């Protein structure tokens, strides 16, 4: 007699439940903050029009004169960055560290008037970005986001197994809208997850490239350049990633692992960290650096980061909406020599794909169309998370957590074990938390469940 095929449905369901319980709040947060940051161009124009927009003029004030205006307005401040106008109707911008604050200071490029300031870390977009990337709590938040994203992959994989069409299309390929209650919510959850699985995986994996643990390891493997690129350039132990923060993106992802060059003829004999080499004293002007960017055809929207030490460099960088226009240039602060000029063409194949993935993730690569697609994905994530919570709430027994039952009479699901081990290896934080959840499940939750069942039977 033919043995019945083992059914591992409830095992996948159990892990899907655990993953969803942890991931759902993070998915809601990531979707909401992602929507805010997605429409940054439109929201900025709406909220900060008086700071961003100026009437187009005929002659612009040299960058160094604008710099002096800002220095006069903030005599105790340290100017760290200059962002030339993106077009003829936009203001120039300086980043100033002043009295413990980081300020975005906006200047009319035609008259030199200071239009106003904005707290660089407390405006809507900066807060949304900081929450999205690290919950505004630094490294711990970054690791939690990374763990949630990794478990999100587990959620998608287990969800596909649960909802894969097995001779029934209704409720999986399309919702049964004539249904009511938990069945309708279940259909909305299944259909949204089924059709959105690939898109969600793309969003999760492209976002994880920015995480501090997995993303850093990923970058060390794939984000490399030929060593010969730096052979004739004195370099420090500082990496370009130091120019990026939770609220501000300066250099592209592909450049984060590259060493920062050093200025000066004898820089190679100086302290490599360059942190104790004295203050910066540039011999070239800010306008000279801007002219280099123009001559080298760097796309508008770039920033110029000023050197802070005697061996520091000017860094011209544009994290372009279309990664093919990315540019990162390091300029000697004394001679104006371009020590490095790295473009998209120098990126490795994986780095190129990653940069394109990041721009698709942020909704920038194809303009409004890309924004609409990512908005729909975010709405799908919200619907999937909310519907999953509603399903759980409606089906859980009164006064219980409602963990799906685990049958102990099933043989080992070898394919499932291989998949989970692979995910644990690829995403180490998922692997570590997987062990913790498994131990809790075996030692605590299963025991509590049996005790509850025994109590119910006795009564």
C-alpha positions in Angstrom: 0.0 0.0 0.0 1.3 3.4 -1.0 2.3 5.5 2.0 0.7 8.9 2.3 2.9 11.9 1.4 4.1 13.6 4.6 2.5 17.0 5.2 4.9 19.7 6.5 2.3 22.4 6.2 2.0 23.0 9.9 5.7 23.1 10.4 6.1 25.9 7.8 3.1 27.6 9.3 4.7 27.6 12.7 7.9 29.2 11.5 5.9 31.7 9.4 4.0 32.6 12.5 7.2 33.2 14.5 8.7 35.2 11.7 5.5 37.3 11.2 5.2 38.0 15.0 8.7 39.5 15.0 8.7 41.1 11.5 5.2 42.7 11.3 5.9 45.8 13.5 9.2 46.4 11.6 7.6 46.0 8.2 4.9 48.6 9.1 7.6 51.0 10.3 9.8 50.4 7.3 6.9 50.9 4.9 5.7 54.1 6.5 9.1 55.7 6.8 10.0 54.5 3.4 6.9 56.2 1.9 8.0 59.5 3.6 11.5 59.2 2.3 10.3 58.0 -1.1 8.6 61.3 -1.8 11.4 63.5 -0.4 11.7 65.6 -3.6 8.0 66.5 -3.5 7.8 66.9 0.2 10.9 69.1 0.4 9.6 71.4 -2.3 6.3 71.7 -0.5 7.7 72.1 3.0 10.9 74.1 2.4 10.1 76.1 -0.8 11.4 79.3 0.7 14.8 77.7 1.5 15.2 75.7 -1.7 13.9 78.0 -4.5 15.2 81.3 -5.7 14.5 83.5 -8.8 17.0 82.7 -11.6 19.6 85.3 -12.0 22.4 86.1 -14.5 25.6 86.1 -12.4 26.3 83.8 -9.4 28.4 84.8 -6.5 31.7 82.8 -6.3 31.6 79.9 -3.9 34.3 81.4 -1.6 32.2 84.6 -1.2 29.2 82.5 -0.2 31.5 80.6 2.2 32.6 83.8 3.9 29.0 84.9 4.3 28.2 81.7 6.1 31.3 82.0 8.2 30.3 85.5 9.2 26.8 84.4 10.2 28.2 81.4 12.2 31.6 82.6 13.6 31.8 79.6 16.0 30.6 77.1 13.5 32.6 74.5 11.4 31.6 74.3 7.8 31.9 70.7 6.6 30.2 70.6 3.3 29.1 72.7 0.3 26.3 71.8 -2.1 26.2 74.0 -5.2 22.8 74.8 -6.7 21.3 71.9 -8.7 19.9 74.2 -11.3 19.4 77.9 -12.0 16.3 78.2 -9.7 17.7 76.4 -6.6 19.7 77.8 -3.6 23.2 76.8 -2.6 23.6 74.9 0.7 26.3 74.6 3.4 26.4 72.1 6.2 27.5 73.7 9.4 28.3 72.2 12.8 27.3 74.9 15.3 26.8 74.7 19.1 26.3 70.9 19.0 23.9 71.0 16.1 24.3 70.1 12.5 22.6 72.7 10.3 21.7 72.9 6.6 22.2 76.6 5.7 20.6 77.8 2.5 22.1 80.7 0.5 20.9 82.7 -2.5 23.7 82.0 -5.1 23.0 85.3 -7.0 23.0 87.8 -4.1 24.7 85.9 -1.2 21.8 86.3 1.1 21.3 83.6 3.8 17.8 82.3 3.2 17.5 80.3 6.5 18.6 77.2 8.2 17.3 73.7 8.9 18.3 71.2 11.5 20.0 68.5 9.5 19.0 65.7 11.9 15.6 66.8 13.1 13.8 67.6 9.8 11.1 65.2 8.6 13.2 63.4 5.9 16.3 63.0 8.2 14.1 61.5 10.9 12.4 59.1 8.5 15.8 58.0 7.1 17.3 57.6 10.6 14.3 55.5 11.8 14.3 53.5 8.6 18.0 52.7 8.9 18.7 52.3 12.6 15.5 53.3 14.6 17.4 56.4 15.8 19.3 54.3 18.4 22.5 53.6 16.5 24.2 50.2 16.2 21.5 48.3 18.2 18.8 49.7 16.0 20.8 48.8 12.9 21.1 45.2 14.0 17.4 44.9 14.8 16.5 46.3 11.4 19.0 43.8 9.8 17.5 40.9 11.8 14.0 41.9 10.8 14.9 42.1 7.2 16.6 38.6 7.4 13.5 37.2 9.1 11.5 38.9 6.4 13.2 36.6 3.9 12.2 33.6 6.0 8.6 35.0 6.0 8.5 35.2 2.2 10.0 31.7 1.7 7.7 30.0 4.2 4.7 32.1 3.0 5.3 30.9 -0.6 5.3 27.3 0.6 2.1 27.9 2.6 0.2 29.7 -0.2 1.6 28.0 -3.3 -1.4 27.1 -5.6 -2.2 23.4 -5.1 -5.1 23.0 -7.6 -6.9 26.1 -6.1 -6.5 29.5 -7.6 -9.2 31.4 -5.7 -7.8 32.8 -2.5 -4.3 32.6 -3.8 -4.1 34.1 -7.2 -7.1 36.4 -6.5 -9.1 37.2 -3.4 -12.6 35.9 -2.9 -14.2 39.3 -2.4 -17.6 37.8 -1.7 -16.2 36.3 1.5 -16.4 37.9 4.9 -14.4 37.9 8.1 -11.3 35.9 8.5 -11.6 34.2 5.1 -11.5 37.6 3.3 -8.5 38.7 5.5 -6.8 35.4 4.8 -7.3 35.9 1.0 -6.0 39.5 1.1 -2.9 38.3 3.0 -2.2 35.3 0.7 -2.8 37.1 -2.6 -0.8 40.1 -1.6 2.1 37.9 -0.4 2.0 35.6 -3.4 2.1 38.4 -6.0 4.4 40.6 -4.0 7.0 38.0 -2.9 9.6 38.7 -5.6 9.3 42.5 -5.2 9.5 42.2 -1.4 12.6 40.0 -1.7 14.2 42.7 -3.9 13.4 45.4 -1.4 14.7 43.4 1.6 17.9 42.3 -0.1 18.7 45.7 -1.6 18.0 47.4 1.7 20.3 44.9 3.6 23.3 46.1 1.6 23.3 49.2 3.8 23.2 47.4 7.2 26.2 47.6 9.5 26.9 43.9 9.9 25.7 41.9 6.9 26.0 44.8 4.6 29.6 45.4 5.7 30.6 41.8 5.1 28.8 41.8 1.7 30.7 45.0 0.7 34.0 43.5 1.8 33.5 40.6 -0.6 32.0 42.3 -3.6 32.8 46.0 -3.2 36.4 46.0 -4.3 38.6 47.9 -6.7 42.0 47.0 -8.2 44.7 47.8 -5.7 46.6 49.5 -8.6 44.1 52.3 -8.5 45.7 53.6 -5.3 49.3 52.7 -6.1 50.4 56.3 -6.8 48.2 57.9 -4.2 49.1 58.3 -0.5 46.2 56.8 1.5 45.0 56.9 5.1 43.4 54.3 7.3 40.2 56.2 7.1 37.5 54.8 4.7 35.1 56.8 2.6 32.2 55.3 4.6 33.2 57.9 7.3 31.5 60.5 5.1 28.1 58.8 5.3 25.8 59.0 8.4 22.4 57.7 9.3 20.8 61.0 8.1 23.1 62.0 5.2 24.4 60.1 2.2 27.6 61.6 0.7 29.5 58.9 -1.2 27.8 56.0 -3.1 27.7 52.5 -1.5 30.3 51.2 -4.0 32.8 53.7 -2.6 32.4 53.1 1.1 35.2 50.6 1.5 37.8 52.7 -0.4 40.6 54.4 1.4 40.6 58.2 1.8 43.7 59.7 0.0 45.9 62.2 1.8 47.0 65.7 0.7 50.5 67.1 0.6 53.8 66.0 -1.0 54.9 64.2 2.2 51.6 62.9 3.3 52.8 59.3 2.9 55.2 59.9 5.8 52.6 61.3 8.1 50.3 59.5 10.6 48.0 57.3 8.6 44.9 58.2 10.5 45.5 61.8 9.7 43.5 62.8 12.8 46.4 64.3 14.6 48.0 66.1 11.6 46.7 69.5 12.5 43.9 71.6 11.1 43.2 72.0 7.4 44.7 75.0 5.7 43.7 74.6 2.0 45.7 76.5 -0.6 43.1 76.1 -3.3 39.8 77.8 -3.1 36.3 76.3 -2.9 35.5 77.8 -6.3 38.6 76.0 -7.7 37.1 72.7 -6.5 33.7 73.5 -7.9 35.5 74.3 -11.2 37.1 70.9 -11.2 33.7 69.3 -10.8 32.4 71.3 -13.8 35.4 70.5 -15.9 35.2 66.8 -15.1 31.4 66.9 -16.0 30.2 65.7 -12.6 26.4 65.6 -12.6 24.7 68.5 -10.7 23.5 67.5 -7.3 27.0 66.8 -6.0 28.5 67.8 -2.7 31.9 69.1 -1.8 33.2 67.9 1.6 35.8 70.1 3.0 39.1 68.7 4.6 39.3 68.9 8.4 43.0 68.0 8.8 46.3 69.1 7.3 46.4 65.9 5.2 42.7 65.7 4.5 41.2 66.2 1.0 38.3 67.9 -0.7 35.8 65.2 -1.8 33.4 65.8 -4.7 30.7 63.2 -4.6 27.3 62.6 -6.3 25.1 59.7 -5.3 23.1 60.0 -8.5 19.5 58.9 -9.1 20.9 57.0 -12.0 24.0 55.2 -10.7 25.6 55.4 -14.1 26.2 59.1 -13.2 27.9 58.3 -9.9 31.1 60.2 -9.3 33.6 60.4 -6.4 36.6 62.6 -6.7 39.3 63.3 -4.1 41.2 66.5 -4.5 44.5 67.6 -2.9 43.8 70.6 -0.8 47.1 72.3 -1.6 47.7 71.6 -5.3 44.2 70.9 -6.6 45.5 67.6 -8.1 42.7 65.0 -8.5 44.0 62.1 -6.5 41.1 59.8 -7.4 38.2 60.0 -9.9 36.0 56.9 -9.6 32.9 56.5 -11.8 30.3 53.8 -12.4 32.5 52.2 -15.1 35.1 51.4 -12.4 32.6 49.5 -10.2 32.6 45.7 -10.2 29.7 43.8 -11.7 28.1 43.1 -8.3 28.7 46.6 -7.1 26.9 48.0 -10.2 23.9 45.7 -9.7 23.8 46.7 -6.0 23.9 50.4 -6.8 21.0 49.9 -9.3 19.1 47.9 -6.7 19.5 50.7 -4.1 18.2 53.3 -6.5 15.3 51.2 -7.4 14.7 50.6 -3.7 14.7 54.4 -3.1 12.4 55.0 -6.1 14.9 57.3 -7.8 16.1 55.5 -10.9 13.1 56.0 -13.2 11.6 59.1 -11.7 7.8 59.2 -10.9 7.2 55.8 -12.3 9.7 54.3 -10.0 8.2 56.2 -7.0 4.7 54.8 -7.9 5.9 51.2 -8.1 7.7 51.4 -4.7 4.7 53.1 -3.2 2.5 50.2 -4.3 5.1 47.8 -2.8 5.0 49.7 0.5 1.2 49.5 0.5 1.3 45.8 -0.2 3.7 45.4 2.7 1.3 47.3 5.0 -1.7 45.3 3.8 0.2 42.0 4.2 1.4 42.9 7.7 -2.0 44.2 8.9 -3.9 41.3 7.4 -1.5 38.8 9.0 -2.1 40.3 12.4 -5.9 40.3 11.9 -5.9 36.7 10.8 -3.9 35.7 13.9 -6.1 37.7 16.2 -9.3 36.2 14.8 -8.1 32.6 14.8 -6.2 32.5 18.2 -8.0 30.7 21.1 -9.2 33.0 23.8 -6.5 33.8 26.3 -3.8 32.0 24.3 -1.0 33.1 22.0 -2.2 30.9 19.2 1.0 29.3 18.1 0.3 26.8 15.3 0.5 23.2 16.6 3.7 21.2 16.0 3.2 17.5 15.1 6.0 15.3 16.4 5.1 12.3 14.2 6.5 13.9 11.0 9.8 12.7 9.6 12.5 15.3 9.1 11.8 17.7 6.2 15.2 17.6 4.6 14.5 20.3 2.1 13.2 22.6 4.8 16.2 22.0 7.0 18.5 22.8 4.1 16.6 26.0 3.3 16.7 27.2 6.9 20.4 26.3 7.4 21.2 28.2 4.2 19.3 31.3 5.4 21.1 31.0 8.8 24.5 30.9 7.1 23.7 33.7 4.6 22.2 35.9 7.3 24.2 35.2 10.6 21.9 37.4 12.8 18.9 35.3 11.5 20.9 32.1 12.3 21.7 33.3 15.9 18.1 34.3 16.6 16.8 31.1 14.9 18.7 29.1 17.6 17.2 31.2 20.3 13.7 30.8 19.0 14.1 27.1 18.5 15.3 26.7 22.1 12.4 28.8 23.4 10.0 26.8 21.3 11.3 23.4 22.5 12.0 24.3 26.1 9.3 26.8 26.9 6.4 27.3 24.5 5.8 23.6 23.7 5.8 22.8 27.4 3.4 25.6 28.2 1.2 24.4 25.4 1.1 20.8 26.7 0.4 22.0 30.2 -2.5 24.1 29.0 -3.9 21.1 27.0 -3.6 18.9 30.0 -5.3 21.4 32.2 -8.1 21.7 29.7 -8.5 17.9 29.5 -8.6 17.6 33.3 -11.3 20.2 33.7 
